[in-house]
Amino acid sequence: MNTKVEQVINRLEEMPKQGASYDDKGRHGWRNPVRADTGFLLHSLVLAKNPNRVLEIGTAHGLSGCYIASALKPGATMVSIEWDPEVADEAQHNFDQADLPVQVLAGDAMKIIEGLNGSVFDLVFLDANKDGYLEQVLKLEALNKLAYNCLILADNVIDRQAECQNFLDYINKYPHTVIQTECGLLVAKLGADF
């Protein structure tokens, strides 16, 4: 990790882990950064997968995206979707400040997914509304946006299990594991065995 990335990550790690509510903006949920035990895992999983193109759903201020994008090989890119336009602008500024190849798109993830152009995604990180995980993966699959052997990472599958249970039931048909982080990080491989 370069110094610019470290500076941005250190600043974002200092933010409260219980973020602001989206409820006052017409959307349920919270804007929470990943916990300290998750960032390093995201970075390591990206290094191991070595993806060409990454999708993150649930940008917040960009903390998880910094861990992910800082592990990308030269030439790889990342798209991150954030529901709140003001927060999306702030996150884009953070990625730009860290010199990371991330494009932040603001708006409803389901609508943005429909308009995504370019090659398929080799890795997807889910960290937006937990009850939307299944719908988002199904939409990506239906639109052929996932590469064969795509790695799916999903945060909060332990502490918010009830909200994403339909996604967890669906993912059972794929090779997967849940890493016992503070919130629970699911790692699944779509398309083939480990």
C-alpha positions as CSV (number, residue, x, y, z in Angstrom):
1,M,0.0,0.0,0.0
2,N,1.3,3.4,-0.8
3,T,1.5,6.3,1.6
4,K,-1.5,8.2,0.0
5,V,-3.7,5.1,0.5
6,E,-2.5,4.6,4.0
7,Q,-3.3,8.2,4.9
8,V,-6.9,8.0,3.5
9,I,-7.5,4.6,5.3
10,N,-6.1,5.9,8.6
11,R,-8.4,9.0,8.4
12,L,-11.5,6.8,7.5
13,E,-10.7,4.2,10.2
14,E,-11.0,7.0,12.7
15,M,-14.6,7.6,11.8
16,P,-17.3,6.2,14.1
17,K,-18.2,2.6,13.2
18,Q,-21.9,3.3,13.7
19,G,-22.6,5.5,10.7
20,A,-25.4,7.8,9.9
21,S,-28.9,6.5,9.1
22,Y,-30.3,6.7,5.6
23,D,-33.8,6.7,7.0
24,D,-34.1,10.5,6.8
25,K,-33.2,10.3,3.0
26,G,-35.9,7.8,2.2
27,R,-34.0,4.6,2.4
28,H,-33.6,2.2,5.4
29,G,-30.3,1.2,6.7
30,W,-27.0,2.6,8.0
31,R,-23.8,3.9,6.4
32,N,-21.3,1.9,8.4
33,P,-17.7,1.4,7.5
34,V,-16.2,-2.1,7.6
35,R,-14.7,-3.1,11.0
36,A,-11.0,-3.1,11.5
37,D,-10.8,-6.9,11.2
38,T,-12.4,-6.9,7.8
39,G,-10.3,-4.4,5.8
40,F,-7.1,-6.5,5.9
41,L,-9.1,-9.6,4.8
42,L,-10.7,-7.7,1.9
43,H,-7.2,-6.6,0.8
44,S,-5.8,-10.2,1.1
45,L,-8.7,-11.8,-0.8
46,V,-8.3,-9.3,-3.7
47,L,-4.6,-10.1,-3.8
48,A,-5.4,-13.8,-3.9
49,K,-8.1,-13.5,-6.6
50,N,-6.1,-11.0,-8.7
51,P,-9.3,-9.6,-10.5
52,N,-9.4,-7.4,-13.6
53,R,-12.7,-5.8,-12.6
54,V,-14.3,-5.3,-9.2
55,L,-17.8,-4.2,-8.2
56,E,-18.6,-2.9,-4.7
57,I,-22.2,-2.3,-3.7
58,G,-22.3,0.0,-0.7
59,T,-19.4,2.5,-0.9
60,A,-20.1,4.7,2.2
61,H,-17.1,7.0,2.5
62,G,-14.8,4.5,0.7
63,L,-13.0,2.6,3.5
64,S,-13.7,-0.9,2.2
65,G,-13.1,0.3,-1.3
66,C,-9.6,1.6,-0.3
67,Y,-8.7,-1.8,1.1
68,I,-10.0,-3.5,-2.1
69,A,-8.6,-1.1,-4.7
70,S,-5.2,-0.9,-3.1
71,A,-4.8,-4.6,-3.8
72,L,-5.6,-4.3,-7.5
73,K,-3.0,-5.1,-10.1
74,P,-2.0,-2.4,-12.6
75,G,-4.7,-1.9,-15.2
76,A,-7.5,-3.4,-13.0
77,T,-10.5,-1.2,-12.3
78,M,-13.3,-1.0,-9.7
79,V,-16.8,0.4,-9.8
80,S,-18.5,1.3,-6.5
81,I,-22.2,2.1,-6.0
82,E,-23.3,4.4,-3.3
83,W,-27.0,5.3,-2.7
84,D,-26.4,8.8,-1.3
85,P,-25.0,11.3,-3.9
86,E,-23.3,13.5,-1.3
87,V,-21.5,10.5,0.2
88,A,-20.7,9.2,-3.2
89,D,-18.9,12.5,-4.0
90,E,-17.0,12.3,-0.8
91,A,-16.0,8.7,-1.5
92,Q,-14.8,9.6,-5.0
93,H,-12.7,12.4,-3.5
94,N,-11.2,9.9,-1.1
95,F,-10.4,7.4,-3.9
96,D,-8.9,10.2,-6.1
97,Q,-6.8,11.5,-3.1
98,A,-5.5,7.9,-2.7
99,D,-4.8,7.6,-6.5
100,L,-7.0,4.5,-6.7
101,P,-8.8,3.3,-9.9
102,V,-12.3,3.5,-8.6
103,Q,-15.4,5.0,-10.2
104,V,-18.2,5.8,-7.8
105,L,-21.7,5.8,-9.2
106,A,-24.5,7.4,-7.1
107,G,-28.0,6.0,-7.0
108,D,-30.1,2.9,-6.5
109,A,-27.9,-0.2,-7.0
110,M,-30.5,-2.2,-8.9
111,K,-30.9,0.6,-11.5
112,I,-27.2,1.2,-11.8
113,I,-26.5,-2.5,-12.3
114,E,-28.8,-2.5,-15.3
115,G,-26.8,0.2,-16.9
116,L,-23.3,-1.1,-16.2
117,N,-21.2,-1.5,-19.3
118,G,-17.9,-3.1,-19.9
119,S,-16.5,-6.5,-19.1
120,V,-17.8,-8.8,-16.5
121,F,-16.8,-8.6,-12.8
122,D,-14.3,-11.0,-11.3
123,L,-15.1,-10.0,-7.7
124,V,-18.1,-8.4,-6.1
125,F,-18.3,-7.0,-2.6
126,L,-21.8,-6.6,-1.1
127,D,-22.1,-4.2,1.8
128,A,-25.3,-2.1,1.2
129,N,-28.8,-3.0,2.3
130,K,-28.5,-6.5,3.6
131,D,-32.0,-7.5,2.4
132,G,-30.9,-6.6,-1.1
133,Y,-28.0,-8.9,-1.4
134,L,-29.9,-11.7,-3.1
135,E,-31.7,-9.4,-5.5
136,Q,-28.4,-7.8,-6.5
137,V,-26.6,-11.1,-7.1
138,L,-29.6,-12.4,-9.1
139,K,-29.7,-9.3,-11.2
140,L,-25.9,-9.5,-11.9
141,E,-26.3,-13.1,-12.9
142,A,-29.3,-12.5,-15.1
143,L,-27.5,-9.7,-17.0
144,N,-24.3,-11.9,-17.3
145,K,-22.2,-9.4,-15.4
146,L,-20.4,-12.0,-13.4
147,A,-17.3,-13.8,-14.6
148,Y,-17.1,-17.6,-14.3
149,N,-15.5,-18.3,-10.9
150,C,-16.5,-14.8,-9.7
151,L,-15.7,-14.3,-6.0
152,I,-18.6,-12.9,-4.0
153,L,-17.8,-11.2,-0.7
154,A,-20.6,-10.2,1.6
155,D,-20.2,-8.3,4.9
156,N,-22.5,-8.5,7.9
157,V,-23.7,-12.1,7.4
158,I,-23.5,-12.9,11.1
159,D,-24.5,-9.7,12.9
160,R,-27.4,-9.0,10.4
161,Q,-28.1,-12.6,9.4
162,A,-31.9,-12.3,9.5
163,E,-31.8,-9.5,7.0
164,C,-29.8,-11.5,4.4
165,Q,-31.0,-15.0,5.2
166,N,-32.6,-15.4,1.7
167,F,-29.2,-14.6,0.2
168,L,-27.5,-17.1,2.5
169,D,-30.0,-19.8,1.5
170,Y,-29.3,-19.1,-2.1
171,I,-25.5,-19.1,-1.8
172,N,-25.6,-22.6,-0.2
173,K,-25.5,-24.0,-3.7
174,Y,-22.0,-22.5,-4.3
175,P,-18.7,-23.3,-2.5
176,H,-18.5,-20.8,0.3
177,T,-17.4,-20.1,3.8
178,V,-18.1,-17.5,6.5
179,I,-15.1,-15.9,8.2
180,Q,-15.8,-15.2,11.8
181,T,-15.1,-11.4,11.8
182,E,-16.9,-9.1,14.1
183,C,-19.8,-8.9,11.6
184,G,-19.2,-12.0,9.5
185,L,-17.7,-12.0,6.0
186,L,-19.0,-14.5,3.5
187,V,-16.6,-15.6,0.8
188,A,-18.3,-17.5,-2.1
189,K,-17.1,-18.7,-5.5
190,L,-19.8,-18.7,-8.2
191,G,-19.4,-21.2,-11.0
192,A,-16.9,-23.8,-9.8
193,D,-15.5,-25.7,-6.9
194,F,-12.6,-24.4,-4.8
